[in-house]
Amino acid sequence: MIATKSIVDVIRERTSVKTGYIDKEVSQELILSLLENAVWAPTHGVREPWRFIFVSGERKEAFIETILQCHPVNNHENVRSKFDNVPAFLVVVMNEDPRQKVWEEDFAATSCMLQNLQLLAWNQDLGMVWKTPNHIYDPKFRHALGVEGGEKIVGVLNIGYFDKEIVAKKARKRVKPAEIMSAF
């Protein structure tokens, strides 16, 4: 019999993996297989307002160079150090509808899809952290990735297999809902 984690276990165990990545390739095929299920998130009107740009392997250096173009030269070494050890990246792009209600629904749907993706990845011992760095707004970065006007980069996921001992040391707490709930 194969032991599987409950969804509660995965929700409570999953954490953002910012460091401690190991040198193991993350394949595009694996990310696509995770996305096949992640896209079943609630999406108003089944608009599925997202698209994805996957970066790994030999394309990673060009991606990092694109990021560096958005930062002062004297900060390049520091910026590079944040990305050199990340095995793969997934840029998540959303259509930006000019109607506020639709925009908010699409952003919520994309966020739900991203949470699904992170949970599915965690269940495969694959770590991620969802980042929204300043360079996602830089026209040079957007142009290099083919992000058009009317599209929003919702975030960049840093993705990789990780050293479980490093991640296990993270202290995690949540406020009990009973402490922040009121009745009307």
C-alpha positions in Angstrom: 0.0 0.0 0.0 1.3 3.4 -0.9 1.2 6.0 1.9 -0.1 9.4 0.7 -0.4 12.7 2.6 -3.7 14.2 3.2 -4.5 17.6 1.8 -4.4 19.0 5.3 -0.9 17.7 5.8 0.3 19.2 2.5 -1.4 22.6 3.3 0.3 22.7 6.7 3.7 21.4 5.7 4.2 23.5 2.5 6.4 26.5 3.0 8.2 28.9 0.7 11.6 27.6 -0.3 13.9 30.5 -0.8 17.3 28.8 -0.2 18.7 25.3 0.1 18.1 24.2 -3.5 20.0 21.2 -4.6 21.6 20.7 -7.9 18.9 18.6 -9.6 17.1 19.6 -12.8 13.5 20.6 -12.8 12.0 19.5 -16.1 9.4 21.4 -18.1 7.5 18.2 -18.4 7.1 18.0 -14.6 6.0 21.6 -14.4 3.5 21.0 -17.2 2.1 17.9 -15.4 1.6 19.9 -12.2 0.0 22.8 -14.2 -2.5 20.3 -15.7 -4.0 19.9 -12.3 -3.3 23.4 -10.9 -5.4 25.1 -13.6 -8.5 23.5 -12.1 -8.6 26.4 -9.6 -11.9 28.4 -9.5 -11.9 30.8 -12.4 -14.8 33.1 -12.9 -16.5 32.4 -16.2 -13.8 29.8 -16.9 -11.7 32.6 -18.3 -8.4 31.0 -17.3 -6.6 34.3 -17.6 -3.1 33.0 -17.2 -0.1 31.9 -19.3 3.3 30.7 -18.3 7.0 31.2 -19.2 9.3 28.4 -18.1 13.0 29.0 -17.7 15.7 26.4 -16.8 18.9 24.8 -17.9 20.8 26.7 -20.7 18.1 29.5 -20.8 18.7 30.4 -17.2 21.8 32.5 -17.8 20.0 34.7 -20.4 17.1 35.1 -17.9 19.4 36.2 -15.1 21.1 38.7 -17.5 17.7 40.1 -18.4 17.1 40.6 -14.7 20.5 42.3 -14.2 19.6 44.8 -16.9 16.9 46.2 -14.6 19.4 46.8 -11.7 22.3 49.2 -11.2 25.6 47.7 -12.2 27.0 48.0 -8.6 24.2 45.7 -7.4 24.6 43.0 -10.0 26.7 40.6 -7.8 24.1 40.8 -5.0 21.2 40.3 -7.5 22.9 37.4 -9.3 23.5 35.6 -6.0 19.7 35.4 -5.5 19.2 33.5 -8.7 22.3 31.5 -9.5 21.4 28.5 -7.3 17.7 28.4 -8.4 17.2 25.5 -10.7 14.1 26.8 -12.6 11.8 29.7 -12.8 8.1 30.0 -13.8 6.9 33.5 -14.8 3.1 33.7 -14.4 1.3 36.2 -16.6 -2.3 37.2 -16.4 -4.6 39.1 -18.8 -5.4 42.5 -17.4 -9.0 43.3 -18.1 -9.8 47.0 -17.9 -13.0 46.3 -15.9 -12.0 46.4 -12.2 -14.4 43.5 -11.1 -13.1 41.2 -13.9 -9.5 42.2 -13.1 -10.0 41.3 -9.5 -11.7 38.0 -10.3 -8.9 37.1 -12.7 -6.2 38.0 -10.2 -8.0 35.9 -7.5 -8.3 33.0 -9.9 -4.6 33.2 -10.8 -3.7 33.3 -7.2 -5.8 30.2 -6.5 -4.1 28.5 -9.4 -0.7 29.4 -8.0 -1.5 28.0 -4.6 -2.7 24.8 -6.2 0.6 24.6 -8.1 2.6 25.1 -4.9 0.7 22.4 -3.1 1.0 20.0 -5.9 4.7 20.7 -6.2 5.2 20.2 -2.5 3.6 16.8 -2.7 6.3 15.9 -5.2 9.1 17.2 -2.9 9.5 20.2 -5.1 9.9 23.6 -3.4 8.8 27.0 -4.7 8.7 30.6 -3.6 6.4 33.1 -5.3 8.3 36.4 -5.8 7.1 39.8 -7.0 10.4 41.6 -7.4 10.6 45.2 -8.8 12.0 44.0 -12.2 8.7 42.4 -13.1 7.4 46.0 -13.7 10.5 47.1 -15.7 9.7 47.5 -19.5 13.1 45.9 -20.4 12.2 42.7 -18.5 8.7 42.6 -19.8 9.8 43.1 -23.4 12.5 40.5 -23.2 9.9 37.9 -22.0 7.3 39.0 -24.5 4.9 40.4 -22.0 2.5 42.7 -23.8 0.5 45.7 -22.7 -2.7 44.5 -21.1 -0.8 41.7 -19.3 0.4 41.6 -15.7 3.3 39.5 -14.4 1.6 38.1 -11.3 4.9 36.7 -10.1 8.0 34.7 -10.7 8.2 31.3 -9.0 11.7 30.1 -8.0 11.5 26.3 -8.3 13.7 23.5 -7.2 14.3 20.3 -5.2 15.7 21.3 -1.8 17.6 20.2 1.3 14.8 19.0 3.6 16.9 19.6 6.7 17.3 23.3 5.9 13.5 23.8 5.3 12.6 21.7 8.4 14.3 24.3 10.6 11.9 27.1 9.6 9.6 28.2 12.4 6.0 28.4 11.2 3.1 29.7 13.1 -0.4 31.0 12.3 -2.9 33.1 14.2 -5.8 31.0 15.3 -8.9 32.0 13.3 -11.0 32.2 16.5 -8.7 35.1 17.7 -9.5 37.2 14.6 -13.1 36.3 13.8 -16.0 38.5 14.9 -19.8 38.0 14.6 -22.1 40.4 12.9 
